[in-house]
Amino acid sequence: MEIEGWSDTTSGILWANPNGVAIDADDNIYTTEFQGNRIRKFDPTGELLLEWGGSGRENGKFDAPTGIAIGPEGNIFVSESGNHRIQKFTADGEWLTSFGKLGRKDGEFESAMVLAISDDGVIYATDWGNARINVFMTNGDVVGSLLSFSQDPGGLASPTGIKIGPDGNLWVVDRGNNRVQKFTTDGELLGLWGEFGEEPGQFNVPTSINFDAAGNFVISEFRGHRLQQFTPDGRLISEIAPGTFQGPHGLAFDSTGALYVADTGNHAIRKFVPE
């Protein structure tokens, strides 16, 4: 069931292409805006608690922020497609450090996209232009990179969404290949789902992935304009709120099982609660 008007224009909040969503241990919601170049923090009722950012290349400014994730110590990490970097902040928006730059070496990006952070402080960041995953520690130290461009199983093309699943493995939205792949944290391929199309179980430019408490996963589709939910082994369960999305991106579940969706083309963050 959707909570109507959760932090959209009906409550006085205006958006400029929201795309990333993350939730902290207190169920506060953090959002990025691709064109708004800012971070917002809300409580679960939709009350705006904090906002920071602005357009630019300086520390604390943004150019097309795309991903956001919460580290094990509660710090906020934001990836930027335009500035090819990751920035680290406190939960109150205080800038701490930045790492990454434009390039092809390990730890460099051609458009930093989405982040996943393990409980032991390892960051996995999808690198759109280099078709790989960059790996860092939360202090910014470069660990290395995983995978490379290919249309074959185990390769990537324009990867976007990434999440560490309940099984401890890396689940990657292989956007350019219209599929989802599961890897070990060392990059060994374990599974693959999807192909191009608009039939149930197919994908038309998938963007993000996240998991509920039961291990089911949801995939958003930029050009398919939909959310599909699957069992842990990849069997389709249902489509969520069919016919209502416009280019959705980020997904996040809170501790109550509520799902937050960045409905990018409709310029809204939407909240769905279990029935």
Phi and psi restraints in degrees (value plus and minus 20) as a CYANA .aco file:
   2 GLU   PHI    -109.0   -69.0
   2 GLU   PSI     119.0   159.0
   3 ILE   PHI    -104.7   -64.7
   3 ILE   PSI      84.3   124.3
   4 GLU   PHI     -84.4   -44.4
   4 GLU   PSI     117.3   157.3
   5 GLY   PHI      52.9    92.9
   5 GLY   PSI       1.2    41.2
   6 TRP   PHI     -87.6   -47.6
   6 TRP   PSI      87.3   127.3
   7 SER   PHI      29.8    69.8
   7 SER   PSI      24.5    64.5
   8 ASP   PHI    -133.1   -93.1
   8 ASP   PSI    -180.5  -140.5
   9 THR   PHI     -84.7   -44.7
   9 THR   PSI     -41.8    -1.8
  10 THR   PHI     -89.6   -49.6
  10 THR   PSI     -40.4    -0.4
  11 SER   PHI    -128.1   -88.1
  11 SER   PSI      -4.3    35.7
  12 GLY   PHI      68.4   108.4
  12 GLY   PSI     -15.9    24.1
  13 ILE   PHI    -116.3   -76.3
  13 ILE   PSI     107.0   147.0
  14 LEU   PHI    -127.9   -87.9
  14 LEU   PSI     122.9   162.9
  15 TRP   PHI    -141.9  -101.9
  15 TRP   PSI     133.6   173.6
  16 ALA   PHI    -147.8  -107.8
  16 ALA   PSI      64.2   104.2
  17 ASN   PHI      37.2    77.2
  17 ASN   PSI      45.4    85.4
  18 PRO   PHI     -83.7   -43.7
  18 PRO   PSI     120.0   160.0
  19 ASN   PHI    -161.2  -121.2
  19 ASN   PSI     -45.1    -5.1
  20 GLY   PHI    -134.0   -94.0
  20 GLY   PSI     124.3   164.3
  21 VAL   PHI    -159.6  -119.6
  21 VAL   PSI     115.7   155.7
  22 ALA   PHI    -163.2  -123.2
  22 ALA   PSI     133.0   173.0
  23 ILE   PHI    -150.4  -110.4
  23 ILE   PSI     112.6   152.6
  24 ASP   PHI    -110.8   -70.8
  24 ASP   PSI    -196.3  -156.3
  25 ALA   PHI     -86.3   -46.3
  25 ALA   PSI     -38.6     1.4
  26 ASP   PHI    -118.8   -78.8
  26 ASP   PSI      -7.8    32.2
  27 ASP   PHI      45.8    85.8
  27 ASP   PSI       1.7    41.7
  28 ASN   PHI     -95.2   -55.2
  28 ASN   PSI     127.0   167.0
  29 ILE   PHI    -130.4   -90.4
  29 ILE   PSI     109.6   149.6
  30 TYR   PHI    -133.4   -93.4
  30 TYR   PSI     117.1   157.1
  31 THR   PHI    -150.1  -110.1
  31 THR   PSI     129.6   169.6
  32 THR   PHI    -131.2   -91.2
  32 THR   PSI     136.6   176.6
  33 GLU   PHI    -150.3  -110.3
  33 GLU   PSI     100.1   140.1
  34 PHE   PHI     -80.8   -40.8
  34 PHE   PSI     -61.2   -21.2
  35 GLN   PHI    -119.8   -79.8
  35 GLN   PSI     -44.2    -4.2
  36 GLY   PHI     -96.1   -56.1
  36 GLY   PSI     -39.7     0.3
  37 ASN   PHI      31.9    71.9
  37 ASN   PSI      29.8    69.8
  38 ARG   PHI    -171.6  -131.6
  38 ARG   PSI     144.8   184.8
  39 ILE   PHI    -134.5   -94.5
  39 ILE   PSI     117.8   157.8
  40 ARG   PHI    -144.0  -104.0
  40 ARG   PSI     126.5   166.5
  41 LYS   PHI    -143.4  -103.4
  41 LYS   PSI     108.4   148.4
  42 PHE   PHI    -144.7  -104.7
  42 PHE   PSI     136.5   176.5
  43 ASP   PHI    -107.0   -67.0
  43 ASP   PSI     152.6   192.6
  44 PRO   PHI     -82.1   -42.1
  44 PRO   PSI     -40.5    -0.5
  45 THR   PHI    -101.7   -61.7
  45 THR   PSI     -29.6    10.4
  46 GLY   PHI      79.8   119.8
  46 GLY   PSI     -15.3    24.7
  47 GLU   PHI     -93.2   -53.2
  47 GLU   PSI     109.3   149.3
  48 LEU   PHI     -92.3   -52.3
  48 LEU   PSI     102.7   142.7
  49 LEU   PHI    -121.5   -81.5
  49 LEU   PSI     -52.3   -12.3
  50 LEU   PHI    -182.5  -142.5
  50 LEU   PSI     130.1   170.1
  51 GLU   PHI    -167.0  -127.0
  51 GLU   PSI     117.3   157.3
  52 TRP   PHI    -171.1  -131.1
  52 TRP   PSI     144.6   184.6
  53 GLY   PHI     104.3   144.3
  53 GLY   PSI    -156.4  -116.4
  54 GLY   PHI      98.4   138.4
  54 GLY   PSI     141.5   181.5
  55 SER   PHI     -98.0   -58.0
  55 SER   PSI     115.5   155.5
  56 GLY   PHI     136.0   176.0
  56 GLY   PSI     159.6   199.6
  57 ARG   PHI    -128.0   -88.0
  57 ARG   PSI     -26.4    13.6
  58 GLU   PHI     -90.5   -50.5
  58 GLU   PSI     145.1   185.1
  59 ASN   PHI     -79.3   -39.3
  59 ASN   PSI     113.3   153.3
  60 GLY   PHI      66.4   106.4
  60 GLY   PSI     -27.5    12.5
  61 LYS   PHI    -121.8   -81.8
  61 LYS   PSI     148.4   188.4
  62 PHE   PHI    -157.6  -117.6
  62 PHE   PSI     132.5   172.5
  63 ASP   PHI    -153.0  -113.0
  63 ASP   PSI      82.0   122.0
  64 ALA   PHI      37.6    77.6
  64 ALA   PSI      42.4    82.4
  65 PRO   PHI     -85.9   -45.9
  65 PRO   PSI     119.0   159.0
  66 THR   PHI    -141.8  -101.8
  66 THR   PSI     -62.5   -22.5
  67 GLY   PHI    -141.0  -101.0
  67 GLY   PSI     134.9   174.9
  68 ILE   PHI    -168.5  -128.5
  68 ILE   PSI     119.5   159.5
  69 ALA   PHI    -170.4  -130.4
  69 ALA   PSI     135.7   175.7
  70 ILE   PHI    -122.6   -82.6
  70 ILE   PSI     107.7   147.7
  71 GLY   PHI     -99.4   -59.4
  71 GLY   PSI     149.8   189.8
  72 PRO   PHI     -83.7   -43.7
  72 PRO   PSI     -41.1    -1.1
  73 GLU   PHI    -117.3   -77.3
  73 GLU   PSI     -12.4    27.6
  74 GLY   PHI      69.4   109.4
  74 GLY   PSI     -16.1    23.9
  75 ASN   PHI     -96.4   -56.4
  75 ASN   PSI     137.9   177.9
  76 ILE   PHI    -126.3   -86.3
  76 ILE   PSI     107.8   147.8
  77 PHE   PHI    -135.2   -95.2
  77 PHE   PSI     111.5   151.5
  78 VAL   PHI    -146.8  -106.8
  78 VAL   PSI     107.2   147.2
  79 SER   PHI    -118.4   -78.4
  79 SER   PSI     125.2   165.2
  80 GLU   PHI    -144.9  -104.9
  80 GLU   PSI     101.9   141.9
  81 SER   PHI     -87.3   -47.3
  81 SER   PSI     -61.4   -21.4
  82 GLY   PHI     -96.6   -56.6
  82 GLY   PSI     -56.2   -16.2
  83 ASN   PHI    -116.4   -76.4
  83 ASN   PSI     -20.0    20.0
  84 HIS   PHI      33.9    73.9
  84 HIS   PSI      26.5    66.5
  85 ARG   PHI    -173.8  -133.8
  85 ARG   PSI     154.4   194.4
  86 ILE   PHI    -141.6  -101.6
  86 ILE   PSI     114.7   154.7
  87 GLN   PHI    -134.7   -94.7
  87 GLN   PSI     125.9   165.9
  88 LYS   PHI    -136.4   -96.4
  88 LYS   PSI     111.8   151.8
  89 PHE   PHI    -152.1  -112.1
  89 PHE   PSI     139.7   179.7
  90 THR   PHI     -93.5   -53.5
  90 THR   PSI     150.7   190.7
  91 ALA   PHI     -85.8   -45.8
  91 ALA   PSI     -34.6     5.4
  92 ASP   PHI    -119.0   -79.0
  92 ASP   PSI      -9.2    30.8
  93 GLY   PHI      66.2   106.2
  93 GLY   PSI      -9.9    30.1
  94 GLU   PHI     -98.8   -58.8
  94 GLU   PSI     106.0   146.0
  95 TRP   PHI     -88.0   -48.0
  95 TRP   PSI     116.0   156.0
  96 LEU   PHI    -133.7   -93.7
  96 LEU   PSI     -67.8   -27.8
  97 THR   PHI    -186.7  -146.7
  97 THR   PSI     146.8   186.8
  98 SER   PHI    -154.5  -114.5
  98 SER   PSI     129.6   169.6
  99 PHE   PHI    -172.3  -132.3
  99 PHE   PSI     134.7   174.7
 100 GLY   PHI      76.8   116.8
 100 GLY   PSI     132.4   172.4
 101 LYS   PHI    -179.9  -139.9
 101 LYS   PSI     154.5   194.5
 102 LEU   PHI     -86.8   -46.8
 102 LEU   PSI     110.9   150.9
 103 GLY   PHI     139.5   179.5
 103 GLY   PSI    -194.6  -154.6
 104 ARG   PHI    -139.9   -99.9
 104 ARG   PSI     -22.2    17.8
 105 LYS   PHI     -94.4   -54.4
 105 LYS   PSI     144.4   184.4
 106 ASP   PHI     -75.1   -35.1
 106 ASP   PSI     114.4   154.4
 107 GLY   PHI      66.3   106.3
 107 GLY   PSI     -23.0    17.0
 108 GLU   PHI    -127.7   -87.7
 108 GLU   PSI     141.4   181.4
 109 PHE   PHI    -151.5  -111.5
 109 PHE   PSI     133.5   173.5
 110 GLU   PHI    -138.9   -98.9
 110 GLU   PSI      57.7    97.7
 111 SER   PHI      63.9   103.9
 111 SER   PSI      76.3   116.3
 112 ALA   PHI     -93.5   -53.5
 112 ALA   PSI     111.4   151.4
 113 MET   PHI    -130.9   -90.9
 113 MET   PSI     -97.7   -57.7
 114 VAL   PHI    -151.1  -111.1
 114 VAL   PSI     132.5   172.5
 115 LEU   PHI    -139.3   -99.3
 115 LEU   PSI     125.4   165.4
 116 ALA   PHI    -152.4  -112.4
 116 ALA   PSI     117.4   157.4
 117 ILE   PHI    -146.4  -106.4
 117 ILE   PSI     108.3   148.3
 118 SER   PHI     -99.7   -59.7
 118 SER   PSI     145.4   185.4
 119 ASP   PHI     -84.3   -44.3
 119 ASP   PSI     -43.5    -3.5
 120 ASP   PHI    -117.3   -77.3
 120 ASP   PSI      -3.8    36.2
 121 GLY   PHI      63.4   103.4
 121 GLY   PSI      11.9    51.9
 122 VAL   PHI    -124.1   -84.1
 122 VAL   PSI     108.8   148.8
 123 ILE   PHI    -120.5   -80.5
 123 ILE   PSI     110.8   150.8
 124 TYR   PHI    -134.5   -94.5
 124 TYR   PSI      99.9   139.9
 125 ALA   PHI    -144.4  -104.4
 125 ALA   PSI     105.2   145.2
 126 THR   PHI     -94.1   -54.1
 126 THR   PSI     117.8   157.8
 127 ASP   PHI    -136.2   -96.2
 127 ASP   PSI      77.4   117.4
 128 TRP   PHI     -73.3   -33.3
 128 TRP   PSI     -78.6   -38.6
 129 GLY   PHI     -92.2   -52.2
 129 GLY   PSI     -49.5    -9.5
 130 ASN   PHI    -112.7   -72.7
 130 ASN   PSI     -20.1    19.9
 131 ALA   PHI      31.8    71.8
 131 ALA   PSI      35.4    75.4
 132 ARG   PHI    -177.8  -137.8
 132 ARG   PSI    -197.5  -157.5
 133 ILE   PHI    -139.6   -99.6
 133 ILE   PSI     102.6   142.6
 134 ASN   PHI    -108.5   -68.5
 134 ASN   PSI     123.2   163.2
 135 VAL   PHI    -142.9  -102.9
 135 VAL   PSI     107.4   147.4
 136 PHE   PHI    -151.4  -111.4
 136 PHE   PSI     144.6   184.6
 137 MET   PHI    -111.2   -71.2
 137 MET   PSI     143.3   183.3
 138 THR   PHI     -89.4   -49.4
 138 THR   PSI     -31.2     8.8
 139 ASN   PHI    -107.0   -67.0
 139 ASN   PSI     -20.2    19.8
 140 GLY   PHI      79.4   119.4
 140 GLY   PSI     -27.1    12.9
 141 ASP   PHI     -82.1   -42.1
 141 ASP   PSI     116.4   156.4
 142 VAL   PHI    -103.1   -63.1
 142 VAL   PSI     106.1   146.1
 143 VAL   PHI    -110.8   -70.8
 143 VAL   PSI     -61.6   -21.6
 144 GLY   PHI     136.4   176.4
 144 GLY   PSI    -174.6  -134.6
 145 SER   PHI    -163.7  -123.7
 145 SER   PSI     138.6   178.6
 146 LEU   PHI    -146.4  -106.4
 146 LEU   PSI     122.0   162.0
 147 LEU   PHI      50.8    90.8
 147 LEU   PSI     156.6   196.6
 148 SER   PHI    -181.7  -141.7
 148 SER   PSI     156.0   196.0
 149 PHE   PHI     -87.1   -47.1
 149 PHE   PSI     112.8   152.8
 150 SER   PHI    -194.4  -154.4
 150 SER   PSI     131.2   171.2
 151 GLN   PHI    -112.1   -72.1
 151 GLN   PSI     -25.5    14.5
 152 ASP   PHI     -99.6   -59.6
 152 ASP   PSI     139.7   179.7
 153 PRO   PHI     -74.0   -34.0
 153 PRO   PSI     114.9   154.9
 154 GLY   PHI      73.9   113.9
 154 GLY   PSI     -32.3     7.7
 155 GLY   PHI    -120.5   -80.5
 155 GLY   PSI     148.5   188.5
 156 LEU   PHI    -148.2  -108.2
 156 LEU   PSI     134.1   174.1
 157 ALA   PHI    -161.8  -121.8
 157 ALA   PSI      95.1   135.1
 158 SER   PHI      30.7    70.7
 158 SER   PSI      37.1    77.1
 159 PRO   PHI     -87.3   -47.3
 159 PRO   PSI     125.4   165.4
 160 THR   PHI    -146.2  -106.2
 160 THR   PSI    -110.1   -70.1
 161 GLY   PHI     -83.3   -43.3
 161 GLY   PSI     125.8   165.8
 162 ILE   PHI    -171.1  -131.1
 162 ILE   PSI     122.8   162.8
 163 LYS   PHI    -174.3  -134.3
 163 LYS   PSI     123.2   163.2
 164 ILE   PHI    -105.7   -65.7
 164 ILE   PSI      96.2   136.2
 165 GLY   PHI     -95.6   -55.6
 165 GLY   PSI     153.3   193.3
 166 PRO   PHI     -79.3   -39.3
 166 PRO   PSI     -42.1    -2.1
 167 ASP   PHI    -103.8   -63.8
 167 ASP   PSI     -20.6    19.4
 168 GLY   PHI      62.8   102.8
 168 GLY   PSI     -17.2    22.8
 169 ASN   PHI    -117.2   -77.2
 169 ASN   PSI     143.6   183.6
 170 LEU   PHI    -108.8   -68.8
 170 LEU   PSI     103.9   143.9
 171 TRP   PHI    -128.3   -88.3
 171 TRP   PSI     103.0   143.0
 172 VAL   PHI    -141.1  -101.1
 172 VAL   PSI     109.7   149.7
 173 VAL   PHI    -104.0   -64.0
 173 VAL   PSI      86.3   126.3
 174 ASP   PHI    -108.8   -68.8
 174 ASP   PSI      56.9    96.9
 175 ARG   PHI     -75.6   -35.6
 175 ARG   PSI     -68.0   -28.0
 176 GLY   PHI     -85.5   -45.5
 176 GLY   PSI     -43.0    -3.0
 177 ASN   PHI    -122.6   -82.6
 177 ASN   PSI     -15.8    24.2
 178 ASN   PHI      32.8    72.8
 178 ASN   PSI      31.9    71.9
 179 ARG   PHI    -175.1  -135.1
 179 ARG   PSI     149.3   189.3
 180 VAL   PHI    -139.0   -99.0
 180 VAL   PSI     115.1   155.1
 181 GLN   PHI    -145.2  -105.2
 181 GLN   PSI     126.0   166.0
 182 LYS   PHI    -132.7   -92.7
 182 LYS   PSI     111.0   151.0
 183 PHE   PHI    -149.2  -109.2
 183 PHE   PSI     137.1   177.1
 184 THR   PHI     -90.3   -50.3
 184 THR   PSI     147.5   187.5
 185 THR   PHI     -89.7   -49.7
 185 THR   PSI     -25.5    14.5
 186 ASP   PHI    -118.1   -78.1
 186 ASP   PSI     -20.1    19.9
 187 GLY   PHI      74.1   114.1
 187 GLY   PSI      -6.9    33.1
 188 GLU   PHI    -102.4   -62.4
 188 GLU   PSI     108.2   148.2
 189 LEU   PHI     -89.7   -49.7
 189 LEU   PSI     109.5   149.5
 190 LEU   PHI    -135.7   -95.7
 190 LEU   PSI     -46.0    -6.0
 191 GLY   PHI    -188.7  -148.7
 191 GLY   PSI     142.9   182.9
 192 LEU   PHI    -170.3  -130.3
 192 LEU   PSI     115.6   155.6
 193 TRP   PHI    -156.2  -116.2
 193 TRP   PSI     122.1   162.1
 194 GLY   PHI      79.3   119.3
 194 GLY   PSI     142.6   182.6
 195 GLU   PHI    -179.3  -139.3
 195 GLU   PSI     149.5   189.5
 196 PHE   PHI     -87.2   -47.2
 196 PHE   PSI     116.7   156.7
 197 GLY   PHI     135.1   175.1
 197 GLY   PSI     155.7   195.7
 198 GLU   PHI    -139.7   -99.7
 198 GLU   PSI      -8.6    31.4
 199 GLU   PHI     -98.8   -58.8
 199 GLU   PSI     142.5   182.5
 200 PRO   PHI     -75.6   -35.6
 200 PRO   PSI     111.6   151.6
 201 GLY   PHI      68.5   108.5
 201 GLY   PSI     -31.0     9.0
 202 GLN   PHI    -115.6   -75.6
 202 GLN   PSI     150.5   190.5
 203 PHE   PHI    -153.2  -113.2
 203 PHE   PSI     122.4   162.4
 204 ASN   PHI    -143.0  -103.0
 204 ASN   PSI      72.0   112.0
 205 VAL   PHI      39.9    79.9
 205 VAL   PSI      51.6    91.6
 206 PRO   PHI     -89.2   -49.2
 206 PRO   PSI     131.8   171.8
 207 THR   PHI    -144.9  -104.9
 207 THR   PSI     -68.0   -28.0
 208 SER   PHI    -157.8  -117.8
 208 SER   PSI     144.0   184.0
 209 ILE   PHI    -163.3  -123.3
 209 ILE   PSI     125.0   165.0
 210 ASN   PHI    -177.0  -137.0
 210 ASN   PSI     145.7   185.7
 211 PHE   PHI    -141.2  -101.2
 211 PHE   PSI     121.6   161.6
 212 ASP   PHI    -108.8   -68.8
 212 ASP   PSI    -199.0  -159.0
 213 ALA   PHI     -85.7   -45.7
 213 ALA   PSI     -42.8    -2.8
 214 ALA   PHI    -106.6   -66.6
 214 ALA   PSI     -23.2    16.8
 215 GLY   PHI      70.1   110.1
 215 GLY   PSI     -20.6    19.4
 216 ASN   PHI     -89.2   -49.2
 216 ASN   PSI     128.1   168.1
 217 PHE   PHI    -140.4  -100.4
 217 PHE   PSI     130.1   170.1
 218 VAL   PHI    -135.8   -95.8
 218 VAL   PSI     117.9   157.9
 219 ILE   PHI    -140.2  -100.2
 219 ILE   PSI     110.7   150.7
 220 SER   PHI    -117.7   -77.7
 220 SER   PSI     131.9   171.9
 221 GLU   PHI    -148.4  -108.4
 221 GLU   PSI     103.4   143.4
 222 PHE   PHI     -86.8   -46.8
 222 PHE   PSI     -67.9   -27.9
 223 ARG   PHI    -117.5   -77.5
 223 ARG   PSI     -38.7     1.3
 224 GLY   PHI     -98.3   -58.3
 224 GLY   PSI     -36.4     3.6
 225 HIS   PHI      33.5    73.5
 225 HIS   PSI      27.7    67.7
 226 ARG   PHI    -176.4  -136.4
 226 ARG   PSI     147.6   187.6
 227 LEU   PHI    -140.8  -100.8
 227 LEU   PSI     108.4   148.4
 228 GLN   PHI    -137.1   -97.1
 228 GLN   PSI     119.9   159.9
 229 GLN   PHI    -131.0   -91.0
 229 GLN   PSI     117.6   157.6
 230 PHE   PHI    -149.0  -109.0
 230 PHE   PSI     135.6   175.6
 231 THR   PHI     -91.6   -51.6
 231 THR   PSI     146.6   186.6
 232 PRO   PHI     -76.1   -36.1
 232 PRO   PSI     -46.7    -6.7
 233 ASP   PHI    -116.6   -76.6
 233 ASP   PSI      -8.0    32.0
 234 GLY   PHI      71.9   111.9
 234 GLY   PSI      -6.0    34.0
 235 ARG   PHI    -107.5   -67.5
 235 ARG   PSI     114.8   154.8
 236 LEU   PHI     -85.6   -45.6
 236 LEU   PSI     111.7   151.7
 237 ILE   PHI    -117.3   -77.3
 237 ILE   PSI     -76.7   -36.7
 238 SER   PHI    -190.6  -150.6
 238 SER   PSI     150.7   190.7
 239 GLU   PHI    -118.7   -78.7
 239 GLU   PSI     118.3   158.3
 240 ILE   PHI    -114.8   -74.8
 240 ILE   PSI     106.9   146.9
 241 ALA   PHI      25.7    65.7
 241 ALA   PSI      37.9    77.9
 242 PRO   PHI     -78.6   -38.6
 242 PRO   PSI     122.8   162.8
 243 GLY   PHI      58.2    98.2
 243 GLY   PSI      -8.6    31.4
 244 THR   PHI    -136.4   -96.4
 244 THR   PSI     -27.3    12.7
 245 PHE   PHI    -120.9   -80.9
 245 PHE   PSI     136.1   176.1
 246 GLN   PHI    -155.0  -115.0
 246 GLN   PSI      77.1   117.1
 247 GLY   PHI      42.2    82.2
 247 GLY   PSI      30.7    70.7
 248 PRO   PHI     -87.4   -47.4
 248 PRO   PSI     130.9   170.9
 249 HIS   PHI    -146.2  -106.2
 249 HIS   PSI    -121.2   -81.2
 250 GLY   PHI     -83.2   -43.2
 250 GLY   PSI     128.3   168.3
 251 LEU   PHI    -155.8  -115.8
 251 LEU   PSI     122.8   162.8
 252 ALA   PHI    -176.3  -136.3
 252 ALA   PSI     121.0   161.0
 253 PHE   PHI    -126.2   -86.2
 253 PHE   PSI     120.1   160.1
 254 ASP   PHI    -116.4   -76.4
 254 ASP   PSI    -195.2  -155.2
 255 SER   PHI     -89.9   -49.9
 255 SER   PSI     -37.3     2.7
 256 THR   PHI    -109.6   -69.6
 256 THR   PSI     -24.7    15.3
 257 GLY   PHI      72.7   112.7
 257 GLY   PSI     -18.7    21.3
 258 ALA   PHI     -88.5   -48.5
 258 ALA   PSI     118.8   158.8
 259 LEU   PHI    -125.3   -85.3
 259 LEU   PSI     107.1   147.1
 260 TYR   PHI    -126.3   -86.3
 260 TYR   PSI     114.2   154.2
 261 VAL   PHI    -147.9  -107.9
 261 VAL   PSI     110.0   150.0
 262 ALA   PHI    -103.3   -63.3
 262 ALA   PSI      80.9   120.9
 263 ASP   PHI    -108.0   -68.0
 263 ASP   PSI      61.7   101.7
 264 THR   PHI     -78.3   -38.3
 264 THR   PSI     -71.4   -31.4
 265 GLY   PHI     -88.9   -48.9
 265 GLY   PSI     -45.2    -5.2
 266 ASN   PHI    -111.4   -71.4
 266 ASN   PSI     -17.3    22.7
 267 HIS   PHI      33.0    73.0
 267 HIS   PSI      35.7    75.7
 268 ALA   PHI    -173.0  -133.0
 268 ALA   PSI     132.0   172.0
 269 ILE   PHI    -123.1   -83.1
 269 ILE   PSI     107.0   147.0
 270 ARG   PHI    -134.6   -94.6
 270 ARG   PSI     124.4   164.4
 271 LYS   PHI    -140.4  -100.4
 271 LYS   PSI     108.8   148.8
 272 PHE   PHI    -140.2  -100.2
 272 PHE   PSI     111.4   151.4
 273 VAL   PHI    -132.2   -92.2
 273 VAL   PSI     130.2   170.2
 274 PRO   PHI     -81.0   -41.0
 274 PRO   PSI     123.3   163.3
